[in-house]
């Protein structure tokens, strides 16, 4: 009966959000912000509803599927041939910015949490490194932001969670004293397994799914309603196969989406609606559970150190590495600051912390509270700041590009996302 009440509350909140989503989103109140607040209120008012055994495990699985489906649907719309010529900014964010963010997180963590075990500090830094593609969607979809800036943020958020998985798993093993080899060897082994099996499973599932759509569809064998189901099945197959083989389901979902989109060709834009909407639905459930379960449980554990680290994670720890990574690439300070600020933390960080809780780590309560507070602040601050900051940046970038037509911000970029081609891009 308690579980039924929880389900009723969850879908009642989703109904309300769906009815008023457009005007609320236009004011910077994102689905994550609204649903987290609703879940938090429900968790405080009806705590007994959210105390069923296994709730955290269910929340973890839902969050994993949400992230996997959103990565797959976004990746189907990447134009690889054009993207290969435009990887300068995203590659620097991933190959330079990501490791520097981890190092900055570790350094700040040692200062803010002097009594915390070093392995737990490393684990915390890694969990808060990946940015969230879904939370950053408003920025990426806004045509007033230069296409190349949107592309850099979107590609970064699509890949950095998968690249963080091997580091996270090794750090988790170290924190629990389960590592039997040297750290460099463990990192390399984990990266080989996570990336290798993830790429293999994703490529296989994406190719098979696309061929089973494209060839039969050409003969009129695929029923209209099952055209949407087929890519959804391919996304789940990619994620589950990688997980069984010991690879990263997130890498598999992203690679699977890229391969599916490449092989399916023009069909890719019309058949992934259900996959994307299923990911959005799972994400909505995740945000409600986050507010009702994680946020209410973490609240008593919040200290000034937790709040300080959360604020620094969203600012210094993120923005300084981004500035270093993009140095010398011909972009002005407002662009660097814009990219640095819009690195929201969300689903990937939640999945990581739920896995860590399941495995158990030293200072687990403090680690949990820090990740949860950081994600909650990110939902609030990045959501509410998106509309005004996009407006301010648009005014500056328009004037800058008009005065300097060869500026890096003016370069065209190709990236398709969110069921439509981004305005201002080229094929």
Secondary structure, DSSP 8 states (H G I E B T S, - for coil): -HHHHHHHHHHHHHHHHHHHHHHHHHTT--HHHHHHHHHHHHHHH-GGGG--TTHHHHHHHHHHHHHHHHHHHHHTT--HHHHGGG-HHHHHIIIIIHHHHHHHHHHHHHHH-TTS-HHHHHHHHHHTTS--TTTTHHHHH-TTS-HHHHHHHHHHHHHHHHHHHHHHHHHHHHHTT---S-HHHHHHHHHHHHHHHHHHHHHHHHHHHHHHHHHHHHTT-S-HHHHHHHHHHHHHHHHHHHHHHTS-HHHHHHHHHHHHHHHHGGGHHHH-HHHHHHHHHHHHHHHHHIIIIIIHHHHTT--HHHHHHHHHHHTHHHHHHHHHHTTTSS--HHHHHHHHH-----HHHHHHHHHHHHH--TTHHHHHHHHHHHHHHHHHHHHHHHHHHHHHHHHHHHHHHHH-TTSGGGS----EETTEE-TT---
